[in-house]
Amino acid sequence: MKKMLMTAMEISISEVMETMFFLPVEFGEETPLSQSSILKNSPILACQLKFSGDVAGSLSILAPKELVGEMAENFMGEARDLLTDEHLSGTLTEMLNMVCGNALSKTESEVPYELGIPQVIDGSKISEEEMVTIVETTESRMAILLKID
C-alpha cells in the first residue's frame, strides 16, 4: 500500500510543482534523512499533513527556506522581499494540502480518505534515520516523508 501511495504522491508533486509553482521536479531514491543533505541547507521549513481512510498516515515535507521563498514568489506573483514568514509557511502548507489531496483523490479506496489540517512542524524533531525521498528542483531540493500508521 505504501508503494502505491508513494507513486500517487510523486505524480501529484510533479503536477502541483509544475502547474502551481512553475518548478519542474525529479525524484531521487529513498535515503535516510541524515544522508540526504537536506539538513545542511538551513534554515529548513517543514510541515505535515495527516490523513485517514483505508490506511492512515502522514505526509511531511522538509524544504530549504530559500526554495519555499521561490515557490511563494511564483505562486503569489509577489516580489520575494515583500513576502513574510507567514506567506512562506502558508505556501508550503498549501502545497502539501494540494499534493496530498490530489494524490489521495486518485487512489482507490473502500473508505474515503479524509485530510487533516496541514501543520508547520519542527523539522529537527524528525529522526535522521527516517527514510525520505528527495525531490530535485532546478536549483534546490526538498525531502518528502510518507508514513503509514
VOROVEX-446741 format. One line per field, with one value per residue (C-alpha): residue number from 1; chain; x negated, z, y negated. Coordinates in nm, 4 decimals, padded with zeros to 6 digits. Example, Ala and Ser with C-alpha at 12.3 -4.5 7.8 and 13.67 -1.06 7.14 Angstrom:
BEGIN
i <- (1 2)
ch <- (A A)
px <- (-01.2300 -01.3670)
pz <- (00.7800 00.7140)
py <- (00.4500 00.1060)
This chain:
BEGIN
i <- (1 2 3 4 5 6 7 8 9 10 11 12 13 14 15 16 17 18 19 20 21 22 23 24 25 26 27 28 29 30 31 32 33 34 35 36 37 38 39 40 41 42 43 44 45 46 47 48 49 50 51 52 53 54 55 56 57 58 59 60 61 62 63 64 65 66 67 68 69 70 71 72 73 74 75 76 77 78 79 80 81 82 83 84 85 86 87 88 89 90 91 92 93 94 95 96 97 98 99 100 101 102 103 104 105 106 107 108 109 110 111 112 113 114 115 116 117 118 119 120 121 122 123 124 125 126 127 128 129 130 131 132 133 134 135 136 137 138 139 140 141 142 143 144 145 146 147 148 149)
ch <- (A A A A A A A A A A A A A A A A A A A A A A A A A A A A A A A A A A A A A A A A A A A A A A A A A A A A A A A A A A A A A A A A A A A A A A A A A A A A A A A A A A A A A A A A A A A A A A A A A A A A A A A A A A A A A A A A A A A A A A A A A A A A A A A A A A A A A A A A A A A A A A A A A A A A A)
px <- (00.0000 -00.2812 -00.4402 -00.1084 -00.0545 -00.4115 -00.3679 -00.0477 -00.2264 -00.5148 -00.2761 -00.0859 -00.4037 -00.5104 -00.1725 -00.1428 -00.5031 -00.4959 -00.1495 -00.1196 -00.4815 -00.6407 -00.9145 -00.9868 -01.0948 -01.2752 -01.2733 -01.5730 -01.5991 -01.4697 -01.7505 -01.7919 -01.7311 -02.0828 -02.2305 -02.0002 -02.1931 -01.8578 -01.9526 -02.2703 -02.0570 -01.9471 -01.7081 -01.4634 -01.0850 -00.8766 -00.5109 -00.2982 00.0485 00.2210 00.4771 00.7078 00.9135 00.8280 00.4946 00.3929 00.0665 -00.1006 -00.2980 -00.5731 -00.7811 -01.1154 -01.2388 -01.5032 -01.3528 -01.5048 -01.3201 -00.9927 -01.0545 -01.0876 -00.7713 -00.5801 -00.7077 -00.5935 -00.2617 -00.1626 -00.3169 -00.4817 -00.8413 -01.0410 -01.1247 -00.7507 -00.6848 -00.6730 -00.7459 -00.3682 -00.3488 -00.6228 -00.4685 -00.1274 -00.2699 -00.4356 -00.1267 00.0960 -00.1395 -00.1270 00.2532 00.2798 00.0321 00.1873 00.5471 00.4725 00.2870 00.5461 00.8373 00.6794 00.6181 00.8870 01.0193 01.3085 01.3151 01.2893 00.9747 01.0018 00.7325 00.6376 00.5151 00.1568 -00.0663 -00.4034 -00.6366 -00.9871 -01.1880 -01.4692 -01.2329 -01.2166 -01.4546 -01.7571 -01.7060 -01.3670 -01.3705 -01.2868 -01.2527 -01.4485 -01.2677 -01.5084 -01.4066 -01.6117 -01.8237 -01.7344 -01.5988 -01.3456 -01.2563 -00.9230 -00.8399 -00.5371 -00.4494 -00.1786 -00.0427)
pz <- (00.0000 00.0855 -00.2583 -00.4313 -00.2189 -00.2781 -00.6538 -00.6334 -00.4180 -00.6658 -00.9581 -00.7574 -00.6540 -01.0182 -01.1238 -00.8411 -00.8523 -01.2291 -01.2658 -00.9460 -00.8703 -01.2183 -01.0926 -01.2710 -01.0398 -01.0480 -00.7795 -00.6213 -00.4353 -00.0843 00.1613 00.5348 00.6195 00.7659 00.4224 00.2207 00.2679 00.3301 00.6884 00.5689 00.3906 00.6637 00.7576 00.6793 00.6802 00.7417 00.7506 00.7930 00.6892 00.8449 00.6567 00.7249 00.5159 00.4021 00.5629 00.7932 00.7887 00.7188 00.4520 00.5611 00.3531 00.4506 00.2264 00.2436 00.3229 00.0043 -00.2088 -00.0281 -00.0974 -00.4683 -00.4575 -00.2777 -00.5212 -00.8200 -00.6601 -00.5327 -00.8050 -00.5429 -00.5158 -00.2665 -00.0485 00.0073 00.1420 00.5151 00.7052 00.7246 00.3438 00.3261 00.5787 00.4176 00.0758 00.1999 00.3867 00.0881 -00.1428 00.0912 00.1053 -00.2759 -00.3205 -00.0613 -00.1599 -00.5291 -00.4672 -00.2336 -00.4589 -00.7336 -00.5063 -00.4997 -00.1547 00.0167 00.2923 00.1572 00.2596 00.4918 00.5288 00.8475 00.8559 00.7364 01.0252 01.0336 01.2288 01.3674 01.1074 01.3559 01.5506 01.2600 01.3213 01.0938 01.0428 00.8716 00.5063 00.2854 -00.0881 -00.2391 -00.4777 -00.7009 -00.8493 -01.0938 -00.8223 -00.4955 -00.3322 -00.0693 00.1087 00.1484 00.4153 00.3757 00.6918 00.7215 01.0721)
py <- (00.0000 -00.2428 -00.1940 -00.2680 -00.5809 -00.6974 -00.6641 -00.8701 -01.1306 -01.1596 -01.2098 -01.4687 -01.6524 -01.6721 -01.8093 -02.0613 -02.1833 -02.2335 -02.3879 -02.5936 -02.6830 -02.6621 -02.4310 -02.1026 -01.8208 -01.4891 -01.2228 -01.0587 -00.7331 -00.6867 -00.7611 -00.8197 -01.1854 -01.2044 -01.1242 -01.3474 -01.6762 -01.8492 -01.9284 -02.1025 -02.3622 -02.5944 -02.7222 -02.4437 -02.4766 -02.1667 -02.0774 -01.7687 -01.6593 -01.3587 -01.1541 -00.8616 -00.6222 -00.2694 -00.3456 -00.6265 -00.8117 -01.1410 -01.3202 -01.5580 -01.7962 -01.9485 -02.2284 -02.4994 -02.8389 -02.9779 -02.7205 -02.7927 -03.1619 -03.0887 -02.8799 -03.1581 -03.4184 -03.2093 -03.1109 -03.4544 -03.6674 -03.8886 -04.0005 -03.7923 -04.0928 -04.1553 -03.8054 -03.7373 -03.4170 -03.3679 -03.3763 -03.1144 -02.8765 -02.9287 -02.8449 -02.5265 -02.4050 -02.4858 -02.2968 -01.9975 -02.0167 -02.0258 -01.7404 -01.5104 -01.5858 -01.5336 -01.2063 -01.0574 -01.1573 -00.9443 -00.6463 -00.3803 -00.3128 -00.1437 -00.4051 -00.7611 -00.9450 -01.2407 -01.5038 -01.6786 -02.0358 -02.0881 -02.1906 -02.3617 -02.1326 -02.1483 -01.9581 -01.8974 -01.6693 -01.4227 -01.1353 -01.1453 -00.7701 -00.8225 -00.7236 -01.0224 -01.0696 -01.3561 -01.5884 -01.7811 -02.1154 -02.3194 -02.4812 -02.3138 -02.0006 -01.9062 -01.5842 -01.4104 -01.1572 -00.9316 -00.7422 -00.4805 -00.4156)
